[in-house]
């Protein structure tokens, strides 16, 4: 089956513009602009409707073109194309909502990291992560290692928030 013309979705706007136009004739360049089509396609549409030739230009009565475009807009191809586009945009909107609602995962914790943190709490943090009153220090060699250590710290905080608050509390807070 041939591709659906992309300009079908522009028919309502084109019809409104043509209906508001005071000009009794339409030529190829106007149709190109209205439907966002190329020269050859505009010529194909107009050639079947040609009412008059002025030199090399083919012109069509505005009323004849309006009737033709209305038939196209009321046809099956336009109906099914509009329905396809609506379904596509619904799917895109749903995928976007799901993407926005789902938290972005930067890094998956390894089973060893999860085990170490859950079993040993803050004592299971990887080497280079220090939690002290008023200070958290993370020493790392590259970005991936930094993310892993920060994730381990987040897991430990999630596991035992009270211990975290005790370790970072300054002497004046107590």
C-alpha positions as semicolon CSV with decimal commas, in nm:
position;residue;x (nm);y (nm);z (nm)
1;X;0,000;0,000;0,000
2;X;0,144;0,344;-0,088
3;X;0,241;0,590;0,179
4;X;-0,030;0,819;0,305
5;X;0,017;1,177;0,186
6;X;0,157;1,391;0,467
7;X;-0,049;1,685;0,356
8;X;-0,381;1,521;0,448
9;X;-0,357;1,661;0,800
10;X;-0,327;2,012;0,655
11;X;-0,658;1,994;0,467
12;X;-0,873;2,162;0,736
13;X;-0,639;2,462;0,754
14;X;-0,611;2,481;0,375
15;X;-0,989;2,472;0,337
16;X;-1,033;2,750;0,593
17;X;-0,772;2,965;0,420
18;X;-0,923;2,908;0,075
19;X;-1,275;2,982;0,201
20;X;-1,154;3,312;0,346
21;X;-0,965;3,408;0,029
22;X;-1,123;3,676;-0,192
23;X;-0,941;3,549;-0,504
24;X;-1,154;3,358;-0,755
25;X;-0,855;3,156;-0,889
26;X;-0,585;2,939;-0,737
27;X;-0,251;2,858;-0,895
28;X;0,016;2,599;-0,821
29;X;0,234;2,810;-0,589
30;X;-0,064;2,888;-0,364
31;X;-0,154;2,520;-0,339
32;X;0,210;2,433;-0,259
33;X;0,204;2,678;0,031
34;X;-0,137;2,574;0,161
35;X;-0,065;2,202;0,169
36;X;0,311;2,214;0,222
37;X;0,369;2,009;-0,092
38;X;0,621;2,025;-0,374
39;X;0,572;2,154;-0,723
40;X;0,509;1,818;-0,888
41;X;0,238;1,712;-0,642
42;X;0,064;2,049;-0,675
43;X;0,071;2,011;-1,053
44;X;-0,081;1,662;-1,026
45;X;-0,366;1,787;-0,809
46;X;-0,436;2,091;-1,025
47;X;-0,406;1,917;-1,364
48;X;-0,723;1,714;-1,302
49;X;-0,909;2,030;-1,202
50;X;-0,759;2,279;-1,449
51;X;-1,011;2,535;-1,558
52;X;-0,783;2,761;-1,753
53;X;-0,425;2,799;-1,869
54;X;-0,246;3,130;-1,868
55;X;0,076;3,078;-2,050
56;X;0,245;2,785;-1,880
57;X;0,050;2,837;-1,559
58;X;-0,247;2,620;-1,475
59;X;-0,513;2,788;-1,268
60;X;-0,823;2,647;-1,105
61;X;-1,137;2,816;-0,987
62;X;-1,127;2,845;-0,611
63;X;-1,474;2,688;-0,579
64;X;-1,369;2,383;-0,783
65;X;-1,054;2,333;-0,574
66;X;-1,253;2,377;-0,252
67;X;-1,500;2,107;-0,362
68;X;-1,215;1,870;-0,451
69;X;-1,031;1,926;-0,122
70;X;-1,355;1,880;0,074
71;X;-1,407;1,542;-0,098
72;X;-1,052;1,446;-0,006
73;X;-1,102;1,560;0,354
74;X;-1,422;1,356;0,381
75;X;-1,262;1,047;0,226
76;X;-1,146;0,727;0,390
77;X;-0,776;0,803;0,350
78;X;-0,805;1,123;0,548
79;X;-1,024;0,964;0,814
80;X;-0,785;0,675;0,868
81;X;-0,478;0,901;0,858
82;X;-0,627;1,131;1,122
83;X;-0,719;0,833;1,337
84;X;-0,368;0,688;1,299
85;X;-0,211;1,019;1,399
86;X;-0,437;1,049;1,704
87;X;-0,342;0,698;1,819
88;X;0,026;0,772;1,759
89;X;0,010;1,092;1,966
90;X;-0,178;0,910;2,243
91;X;0,096;0,647;2,251
92;X;0,367;0,914;2,253
93;X;0,189;1,099;2,536
94;X;0,151;0,777;2,736
95;X;0,518;0,685;2,686
96;X;0,620;1,036;2,792
97;X;0,403;1,017;3,106
98;X;0,555;0,680;3,196
99;X;0,905;0,814;3,133
100;X;0,840;1,122;3,346
101;X;0,685;0,921;3,632
102;X;0,952;0,652;3,641
103;X;1,265;0,750;3,830
104;X;1,574;0,759;3,616
105;X;1,819;0,487;3,713
106;X;2,177;0,603;3,679
107;X;2,332;0,290;3,821
108;X;2,216;-0,052;3,937
109;X;2,364;-0,160;4,270
110;X;2,562;-0,482;4,259
111;X;2,436;-0,766;4,481
112;X;2,761;-0,748;4,683
113;X;2,708;-0,377;4,753
114;X;2,350;-0,432;4,862
115;X;2,449;-0,720;5,087
116;X;2,739;-0,529;5,246
117;X;2,531;-0,218;5,316
118;X;2,224;-0,401;5,444
119;X;2,419;-0,639;5,664
120;X;2,676;-0,394;5,799
121;X;2,489;-0,065;5,779
122;X;2,738;0,226;5,764
123;X;3,030;-0,005;5,840
124;X;2,961;-0,176;5,505
125;X;3,027;0,140;5,301
126;X;3,304;0,106;5,041
127;X;3,652;0,234;5,117
128;X;3,676;0,607;5,047
129;X;3,332;0,697;5,189
130;X;3,350;0,869;5,525
131;X;3,058;1,005;5,726
132;X;3,157;1,235;6,012
133;X;2,992;1,519;6,204
134;X;2,921;1,801;5,956
135;X;3,105;1,627;5,673
136;X;3,067;1,354;5,412
137;X;3,377;1,265;5,213
138;X;3,378;1,052;4,901
139;X;3,712;0,972;4,739
140;X;3,704;0,818;4,391
141;X;3,915;0,754;4,085
142;X;3,657;0,800;3,809
143;X;3,294;0,897;3,755
144;X;3,165;0,539;3,765
145;X;3,335;0,475;4,099
146;X;3,193;0,801;4,234
147;X;2,841;0,697;4,135
148;X;2,885;0,354;4,295
149;X;3,005;0,505;4,623
150;X;2,726;0,763;4,630
151;X;2,474;0,487;4,564
152;X;2,616;0,282;4,852
153;X;2,584;0,587;5,078
154;X;2,223;0,642;4,966
155;X;2,143;0,275;5,035
156;X;2,297;0,299;5,383
157;X;2,100;0,615;5,462
158;X;1,782;0,450;5,341
159;X;1,856;0,144;5,555
160;X;1,922;0,332;5,878
161;X;1,840;0,703;5,881
162;X;1,886;0,739;6,258
163;X;2,246;0,618;6,244
164;X;2,314;0,859;5,958
165;X;2,170;1,152;6,151
166;X;2,376;1,057;6,458
167;X;2,698;1,035;6,255
168;X;2,656;1,370;6,078
169;X;2,516;1,562;6,377
170;X;2,745;1,835;6,505
171;X;2,817;1,857;6,878
172;X;2,603;2,175;6,896
173;X;2,301;1,990;6,743
174;X;2,271;1,747;7,034
